Amino acid sequence: MPSLLEAAEDELTAMAQAAREAIDLRLQMSPGEDGVSFWAAVAKLYARGLAEPVAVPEECSA
């Protein structure tokens, strides 16, 4: 299996969808509005973006 950086776009899309479904399933078990709050926090983080690019460790850049 290739590393995530070498994965095809459709593979990444499928992995992201599976992760969303697993998170949603877990949040359904929580009381109240946890799901809405969680995804609102995720949206805020994505909207904010990263302040600076993250440096790739030398051992990972090979």
Stockholm file with secondary structure:
# STOCKHOLM 1.0

chainA/1-62         MPSLLEAAEDELTAMAQAAREAIDLRLQMSPGEDGVSFWAAVAKLYARGLAEPVAVPEECSA
#=GR chainA/1-62 SS CCCGGGSCHHHHHHHHHHHHHHHHHHHHTSSTTHHHHHHHHHHHHHHHCCSSCCCCCGGGCC
#=GC SS_cons        CCCGGGSCHHHHHHHHHHHHHHHHHHHHTSSTTHHHHHHHHHHHHHHHCCSSCCCCCGGGCC
//
